[in-house]
Amino acid sequence: MSLALALSAAVLLAVASQGGAQPLQPRVEVEEDVYTYEAADNGAGPMWCHGSTCLARIGERVFASGLETIPDQKPLNNCRWMLFTREADGWRQLLKDETGRTREPCPVAGFPDGRLFLSANPTLTEPGTYGGPARPEVLQFSAAAPDQPFETLLPTWDGAPEFTEHSYRSFAADGPAGELIIFQNIGYTHAEWSFRDREGNWSAQGKLMWPWGAEYDKPQPIRVCYPNVALKDRAVYFCGVSDIVEPYDAWRAYKKELTGRDWDFDFRRLFLAWCPDITKGEFAEWVEVASRDKTCGWIFPCDLWVAPDGAVHILWTERALDERLREKFFPEEKQRHQLNYAIVRDGKVETRVTLQESGEGLPGPTPGNGRFHITPDNRLLVIYFVSGSNPDGAAFAEDRLLEILPDGSYTPPVTVPLSNPFTSFFTATPRAGSAPSNTLDLLGECRNTQRTVRYARVVLP
């Protein structure tokens, strides 16, 4: 028996032992370029809005937003949004912003009734100005005629927030309910939010205040960035990572010796906030889902899904420590690279599982970016990137797919047979209104392409 057949047989046997779960047999139908781009040198890029998505499926049509660098414009606001759709013969650009400038990519959301939305944040500054005020907008298109004039919707806010090009915004939709929510950060204190109901009114607004870091050398709010946000039946879930200047004096001073910079941001505490009814605007206390704060590690949120029973499923990547600091501050610690998964119920973490791990003393591929995929019968799948070396020393990289089972166990991963694996990608997620599907849509950047955003369609029989 060949190695491939032996592995396939092993996977089928393992899956059969996992409560009769159906084996995963992903089939790649499409792989193609969507657009290329030039570096904007403004601190953002096409994948910068990690927690939201730039890909939406409405029925049989797929839409993607893109980010174009404007020639001869200076950072920070030297980009504009583009809108694409996939036709029978490939991708076609429908529209692009002809009047505005922005810094960050513009996430999208869709409703089953054919409405497509794009979150924009055009600057209010003159060309050549480094940074300054911005005005959040939501643009509404028709999926049936997306290249026709669109409607500009202006969210209503609590007061007059001072928005800038550094929005760190999140855009989420409840597709079946026809409702939207947008979050946008204000400095290091809080996020402003605005909710648009099914009648088309921005009927609720408020502030999400950051958790408090009382344990730091100088107690301070813990800004939470790159969140995964879900809106479901007017409940809102917000899961992101700490993003503040290094809060420990000794580590900050040592990092300055290494880098020469006065600043270095931490990304090592994962927080969840939720509101049972956004029309009332009352968020529960923050829950810390995971932390690598003791060893100056690293965490980054990947995805979030709210199951029909109300359980909150969370996916993230984790690195145990900053190796630059190990010898001086924690010499006995071992490096670990993990793709982790947790279930939070009623404000408590009840399950925490490592899906993929590598590190010192742990041979195997290193996990990278991952996302959930939900099928119409509420099966929970995870697609994620791995890279490493074969036993003969040859480098390899691939995207893998596994299923998380109701009891918290998971099936052995199978390779998604892409000719060029995605290292960072969006999906057509229910968090942005796309319906659960047996088709997995991917948009992102691949290992062997430079400054090119690609698309793949994977069928899950």
For each residue, the residues with C-beta under 8 A, 3 or more apart:
1: 5 6 9
2: 5 6
3: 6 7
4: 7 8
5: 1 2 8 9
6: 1 2 3 9 10
7: 3 4 10 11
8: 4 5 11 12
9: 1 5 6 12 13
10: 6 7 13 14 412
11: 7 8 14 15 23 411 412 414
12: 8 9 15 16 23
13: 9 10 16 17
14: 10 11 17 18 411 412
15: 11 12 18 21 22 23 24 411 412
16: 12 13 20
17: 13 14
18: 14 15 21 405 409 410 411
19: 405 406 407
20: 16
21: 15 18 403 405 411
22: 15
23: 11 12 15 411 414
24: 15 381 401 402 403 411 414 460
25: 414 460 461
26: 401 414 416 417 440 458 459 460
27: 417 458 459 460 461
28: 31 416 417 418 419 456 457 458 459
29: 457 458 459
30: 455 456 457
31: 28 418 419 420 454 455 456
32: 90 91 454 455 456
33: 36 91 449 452 453 454 455
34: 64 66 84 91 443 453 454 455
35: 66 68 82 84 91 93 452 453
36: 33 451 452 453
37: 46 66 67 68 69 451 452 453
38: 69 451
39: 45 69 451
40: 44 45 67 69 75 78 79 103
41: 75
42: 75 76 77 78 79 103
43: 75 76 103
44: 40 48 67 79 103 104 105
45: 39 40 48 67 105
46: 37 54 66 67 105 445 453
47: 50 105 424 425 426 444 445
48: 44 45 104 105
49: 52 53 54 104 105 106 107 169 171
50: 47 226 300 301 424
51: 170 226 227 228 229 240 301
52: 49 107 119 169 170 171 172 229 431 432
53: 49 56 107 108 109 426 427 428 429 431 432 443
54: 46 49 64 65 66 105 106 107 108 426 443
55: 62 63 64 108 426 427 428 434 441 442 443 455
56: 53 62 63 64 108 109 110 116 428 432 433 434
57: 61 62 63 110 428 434 435 437 439 441
58: 61 63 110 111 112 114 116 143 434
59: 112 114 143
60:
61: 57 58 85 86 143
62: 55 56 57 85 86 428 441 455 457
63: 55 56 57 58 83 84 85 108 110 116 143 146
64: 34 54 55 56 83 84 85 86 91 108 443 453 455
65: 54 81 82 83 84 105 106 107 108 118
66: 34 35 37 46 54 81 82 83 84 93 105 453
67: 37 40 44 45 46 79 80 81 82 104 105 106
68: 35 37 79 80 81 82 96
69: 37 38 39 40 73 78 79
70: 73 78 79 80 101
71:
72:
73: 69 70 77 78 101 127
74: 78 127 128 130
75: 40 41 42 43 78 103 130
76: 42 43 103 130 131 165
77: 42 73 101 102 103 123 125 129 131 165
78: 40 42 69 70 73 74 75 101 103
79: 40 42 44 67 68 69 70 101 102 103 104
80: 67 68 70 96 97 98 100 101 102
81: 65 66 67 68 96 97 102 105 106 118 120
82: 35 65 66 67 68 93 95 96 97
83: 63 64 65 66 93 94 95 96 118 141 146
84: 34 35 63 64 65 66 91 92 93 94
85: 61 62 63 64 91 92 94 146
86: 61 62 64 90 91 92 455
87: 90 91 92
88:
89:
90: 32 86 87
91: 32 33 34 35 64 84 85 86 87 455
92: 84 85 86 87
93: 35 66 82 83 84 96
94: 83 84 85 146 147
95: 82 83 146 147 150
96: 68 80 81 82 83 93
97: 80 81 82 100 101 102 120 122
98: 80
99:
100: 80 97 120 122 123
101: 70 73 77 78 79 80 97 122 123 127
102: 77 79 80 81 97 106 120 121 122 123 134 165
103: 40 42 43 44 75 76 77 78 79 121 123 165 166 167
104: 44 48 49 67 79 121 165 167 169
105: 44 45 46 47 48 49 54 65 66 67 81
106: 49 54 65 67 81 102 118 119 120 121
107: 49 52 53 54 65 118 119 169 170 171 432
108: 53 54 55 56 63 64 65 116 117 118 119 171 432
109: 53 56 116 117 119 171 172 173 175 180 432 433
110: 56 57 58 63 115 116 117 143 173 175 432 433 434
111: 58 114 115 116 117 173 175 178 433
112: 58 59 175 176 433 435
113: 178
114: 58 59 111 142 143 144
115: 110 111 140 141 142 143 178
116: 56 58 63 108 109 110 111 140 141 142 143 146
117: 108 109 110 111 138 139 140 141 171 173 180
118: 65 81 83 106 107 108 138 139 141
119: 52 106 107 108 109 136 137 138 169 171 182
120: 81 97 100 102 106 136 137 138 139
121: 102 103 104 106 134 135 136 137 163 165 167 169 184
122: 97 100 101 102 134 135 137
123: 77 100 101 102 103 129 132 133 134 165
124: 132 133 134 135
125: 77 129 131 132 133
126: 129
127: 73 74 101
128: 74
129: 77 123 125 126 132
130: 74 75 76
131: 76 77 125 164 165 166
132: 123 124 125 129 164 165
133: 123 124 125 162 163 164
134: 102 121 122 123 124 163 164 165 167
135: 121 122 124 154 163
136: 119 120 121 154 155 163 167 169 182 184
137: 119 120 121 122 152 153 154 155
138: 117 118 119 120 152 153 154 155 171 180 182 196
139: 117 118 120 150 151 152 153
140: 115 116 117 150 151 152 153
141: 83 115 116 117 118 146 148 150
142: 114 115 116 145 146 148
143: 58 59 61 63 110 114 115 116 146
144: 114
145: 142 148
146: 63 83 85 94 95 116 141 142 143
147: 94 95
148: 141 142 145
149:
150: 95 139 140 141
151: 139 140
152: 137 138 139 140
153: 137 138 139 140 196
154: 135 136 137 138
155: 136 137 138 182 194 196 202 205
156: 194 202 205
157: 160 161 192 194 205
158: 161 192 205 206 207
159:
160: 157
161: 157 158 184 186 192
162: 133 186
163: 121 133 134 135 136 167 184 186 192
164: 131 132 133 134 167
165: 76 77 102 103 104 121 123 131 132 134
166: 103 131 185
167: 103 104 121 134 136 163 164 184 185
168: 184 185 191 225 226
169: 49 52 104 107 119 121 136 182 183 184 185
170: 51 52 107 182 183 184 227 228 229 238
171: 49 52 107 108 109 117 119 138 180 181 182 229 432
172: 52 109 180 181 182 229 230 231 236 431 432
173: 109 110 111 117 179 180 181 231 431 432 433
174: 177 178 179 180 231 232 233 234 433
175: 109 110 111 112 178 430 432 433 434 435
176: 112
177: 174 198 233 234
178: 111 113 115 174 175 198
179: 173 174 195 196 197 198 231 234
180: 109 117 138 171 172 173 174 195 196 231
181: 171 172 173 193 194 195 196 229 231 236 278
182: 119 136 138 155 169 170 171 172 193 194
183: 169 170 191 192 193 208 227 229 238
184: 121 136 161 163 167 168 169 170 191 192 193
185: 166 167 168 169 190 191 192 223 225
186: 161 162 163 189 190 191 192
187: 223
188: 210 220 221 223 244
189: 186 209 210 221 223
190: 185 186 207 208 209 210 221
191: 168 183 184 185 186 207 208 210 224
192: 157 158 161 163 183 184 185 186 205 206 207 208
193: 181 182 183 184 205 206 207 208 236 278
194: 155 156 157 181 182 202 204 205
195: 179 180 181 202 203 204 205 278 279
196: 138 153 155 179 180 181 200 201 202 203
197: 179 200 201 203 204 279
198: 177 178 179
199: 203
200: 196 197
201: 196 197
202: 155 156 194 195 196 205
203: 195 196 197 199 279
204: 194 195 197 278 279 280 281
205: 155 156 157 158 192 193 194 195 202 281
206: 158 192 193 281
207: 158 190 191 192 193
208: 183 190 191 192 193 238 273 283
209: 189 190 221
210: 188 189 190 191 221 222 223 224
211: 221 222 224 271 286 288
212: 219 220 221 222
213: 216 219 220 221 222 244 247
214: 219
215: 219
216: 213 219 220 247 248
217: 247 248 249
218: 247
219: 212 213 214 215 216
220: 188 212 213 216 244 247
221: 188 189 190 209 210 211 212 213 244
222: 210 211 212 213 242 244 269 271
223: 185 187 188 189 210 242 243 244
224: 191 210 211 227 238 240 241 242 243 271 273
225: 168 185 240 241 242 243
226: 50 51 168 240 241 243 300 301
227: 51 170 183 224 238 239 240 241 301
228: 51 170 238 239 240 301 302 303 304 314 431
229: 51 52 170 171 172 181 183 236 237 238 239 304 431
230: 172 236 237 304 305 306 430 431
231: 172 173 174 179 180 181 234 235 236 278 431
232: 174 235 237 306
233: 174 177
234: 174 177 179 231 277 278 279
235: 231 232 274 275 276 277 278 306
236: 172 181 193 229 230 231 274 275 278 283
237: 229 230 232 272 273 274 304 306 312
238: 170 183 208 224 227 228 229 272 273 274 283
239: 227 228 229 270 271 272 273 289 301 304 312 314
240: 51 224 225 226 227 228 243 270 271 301
241: 224 225 226 227 267 268 269 270 271 299 300 301 316
242: 222 223 224 225 266 267 268 269 270 271
243: 223 224 225 226 240 265 266 267
244: 188 213 220 221 222 223 247 265 266
245: 252 263 264 265 266
246: 251 252 255 263 264 265 266
247: 213 216 217 218 220 244 252 266
248: 216 217 251 252
249: 217 252 253
250: 253 254 329
251: 246 248 254 255 296 325 329
252: 245 246 247 248 249 255 256 264
253: 249 250 256 257
254: 250 251 257 258 325 328 329
255: 246 251 252 258 259 261 264 324 325
256: 252 253 259 260 261 262 264
257: 253 254
258: 254 255 324
259: 255 256 264
260: 256
261: 255 256 264
262: 256
263: 245 246
264: 245 246 252 255 256 259 261
265: 243 244 245 246
266: 242 243 244 245 246 247 269 293 296
267: 241 242 243 298 299 300
268: 241 242 291 292 293 296 297 298 299
269: 222 241 242 266 288 290 291 292 293 299
270: 239 240 241 242 288 289 290 291 299 301 314 316
271: 211 222 224 239 240 241 242 286 287 288 289
272: 237 238 239 286 287 289 312 314 344
273: 208 224 237 238 239 283 284 286 287
274: 235 236 237 238 283 284 312
275: 235 236 278 280 281 282 283 284
276: 235 280 282 284
277: 234 235 280 282
278: 181 193 195 204 231 234 235 236 275 281
279: 195 197 203 204 234
280: 204 275 276 277
281: 204 205 206 275 278
282: 275 276 277
283: 208 236 238 273 274 275
284: 273 274 275 276 347
285: 347
286: 211 271 272 273
287: 271 272 273 344 347 348 349
288: 211 269 270 271 291
289: 239 270 271 272 314 316 342 344 349
290: 269 270 299 316 318 340 342 352
291: 268 269 270 288 294 299
292: 268 269 295 296 297 298 299 318 319 320 321
293: 266 268 269 296 297
294: 291 330
295: 292 320 321 322 330 333
296: 251 266 268 292 293 321 322 325 329 330
297: 268 292 293 318 319 320 321 322
298: 267 268 292 318 319 322
299: 241 267 268 269 270 290 291 292 316 317 318 319
300: 50 226 241 267 316 317
301: 50 51 226 227 228 239 240 241 270 304 314 315 316
302: 228 315 316 317 339 369 370 371 384
303: 228 314 315 370 371 372 429 431
304: 228 229 230 237 239 301 312 313 314 315 372 431
305: 230 312 313 372 374 380 430 431
306: 230 232 235 237 310 311 312 313
307: 310 311 312 313 378 380
308: 378
309:
310: 306 307 345
311: 306 307 343 344 345
312: 237 239 272 274 304 305 306 307 343 344 345
313: 304 305 306 307 341 342 343 372 380 404
314: 228 239 270 272 289 301 303 304 341 342 343 344
315: 301 302 303 304 339 340 341 370 371 372 382
316: 241 270 289 290 299 300 301 302 339 340
317: 299 300 302 337 338 339 340 367 368 369 370
318: 290 292 297 298 299 336 337 338 339 340
319: 292 297 298 299 335 336 337 338
320: 292 295 297 333 334 335 336 337 338 359
321: 292 295 296 297 325 326 330 333 335
322: 295 296 297 298 325 326
323: 326 335
324: 255 258
325: 251 254 255 296 321 322 328 329 330
326: 321 322 323 329 330 331 333
327: 331
328: 254 325 331
329: 250 251 254 296 325 326
330: 294 295 296 321 325 326 333
331: 326 327 328
332:
333: 295 320 321 326 330
334: 320 359 360 361
335: 319 320 321 323 359 360
336: 318 319 320 357 358 359 360 362
337: 317 318 319 320 357 358 359 366 367
338: 317 318 319 320 354 355 356 357 367
339: 302 315 316 317 318 354 355 356 357 367 368 370 382 384
340: 290 315 316 317 318 352 353 354 355
341: 313 314 315 351 352 353 354 355 382 404 410
342: 289 290 313 314 349 351 352 353
343: 311 312 313 314 349 350 351 408
344: 272 287 289 311 312 314 347 348 349 350
345: 310 311 312 348 350
346:
347: 284 285 287 344
348: 287 344 345
349: 287 289 342 343 344 352
350: 343 344 345
351: 341 342 343 408
352: 290 340 341 342 349
353: 340 341 342 408 410
354: 338 339 340 341 357
355: 338 339 340 341 367 370 382 384 402 410
356: 338 339 364 365 367 384 386 400 413
357: 336 337 338 339 354 362 364 367
358: 336 337 362 363 364 365 366 367 388
359: 320 334 335 336 337 362
360: 334 335 336
361: 334
362: 336 357 358 359
363: 358
364: 356 357 358 388
365: 356 358 386 387 388 396
366: 337 358 386 387 388
367: 317 337 338 339 355 356 357 358 370 384 385 386
368: 317 339 384 385 386 387 423 424
369: 302 317 384 385 422 423 424 425
370: 302 303 315 317 339 355 367 382 383 384 385
371: 302 303 315 382 383 384 425 426 427 429
372: 303 304 305 313 315 380 381 382 427 429
373: 381 382 383 427 440 460
374: 305 378 379 380 381 430 436 437
375: 378 379 381 436 437 438 460
376: 435 436 437 438
377:
378: 307 308 374 375 436
379: 374 375 403
380: 305 307 313 372 374 403 404
381: 24 372 373 374 375 401 402 403 404 440 460
382: 315 339 341 355 370 371 372 373 401 402 403 404 410
383: 370 371 373 399 400 401 416 427 440 442
384: 302 339 355 356 367 368 369 370 371 399 400
385: 367 368 369 370 397 398 399 400 421 422 423 424
386: 356 365 366 367 368 397 398 399 400
387: 365 366 368 395 396 397 447
388: 358 364 365 366 395 396 397
389: 393 394 395 396
390: 393 394 395 396
391:
392:
393: 389 390
394: 389 390
395: 387 388 389 390
396: 365 387 388 389 390
397: 385 386 387 388 421 423 447
398: 385 386 415 416 418 421
399: 383 384 385 386 415 416 418 421 422
400: 356 383 384 385 386 413 414 415 416
401: 24 26 381 382 383 413 414 415 416
402: 24 355 381 382 410 411 412 413 414
403: 21 24 379 380 381 382 410 411
404: 313 341 380 381 382 408 409 410
405: 18 19 21 408 409 410 411
406: 19
407: 19
408: 343 351 353 404 405
409: 18 404 405
410: 18 341 353 355 382 402 403 404 405
411: 11 14 15 18 21 23 24 402 403 405
412: 10 11 14 15 402
413: 356 400 401 402
414: 11 23 24 25 26 400 401 402
415: 398 399 400 401
416: 26 28 383 398 399 400 401 421 458
417: 26 27 28
418: 28 31 398 399 421 422 456 458
419: 28 31
420: 31 446 447 448 449 454
421: 385 397 398 399 416 418 446 447
422: 369 385 399 418 425 442 444 445 446 447 454 456
423: 368 369 385 397 444 445 446 447
424: 47 50 368 369 385 444 445
425: 47 369 371 422 442 443 444 445
426: 47 53 54 55 371 429 442 443 444
427: 53 55 371 372 373 383 440 441 442 443
428: 53 55 56 57 62 432 434 437 441
429: 53 303 371 372 426 432 434
430: 175 230 305 374 433 434 435 436
431: 52 53 172 173 228 229 230 231 303 304 305
432: 52 53 56 107 108 109 110 171 172 173 175 428 429
433: 56 109 110 111 112 173 174 175 430
434: 55 56 57 58 110 175 428 429 430 437 441
435: 57 112 175 376 430
436: 374 375 376 378 430
437: 57 374 375 376 428 434 440 441
438: 375 376 459 460 461
439: 57 457 458 459 460
440: 26 373 381 383 427 437 457 458 459 460
441: 55 57 62 427 428 434 437 455 456 457 458
442: 55 383 422 425 426 427 455 456 457 458
443: 34 53 54 55 64 425 426 427 453 454 455
444: 47 422 423 424 425 426 453 454
445: 46 47 422 423 424 425 449 452 453 454
446: 420 421 422 423 449 452 454
447: 387 397 420 421 422 423
448: 420
449: 33 420 445 446 452 454
450:
451: 36 37 38 39
452: 33 35 36 37 445 446 449
453: 33 34 35 36 37 46 64 66 443 444 445
454: 31 32 33 34 420 422 443 444 445 446 449
455: 30 31 32 33 34 55 62 64 86 91 441 442 443
456: 28 30 31 32 418 422 441 442
457: 28 29 30 62 439 440 441 442
458: 26 27 28 29 416 418 439 440 441 442
459: 26 27 28 29 438 439 440
460: 24 25 26 27 373 375 381 438 439 440
461: 25 27 438
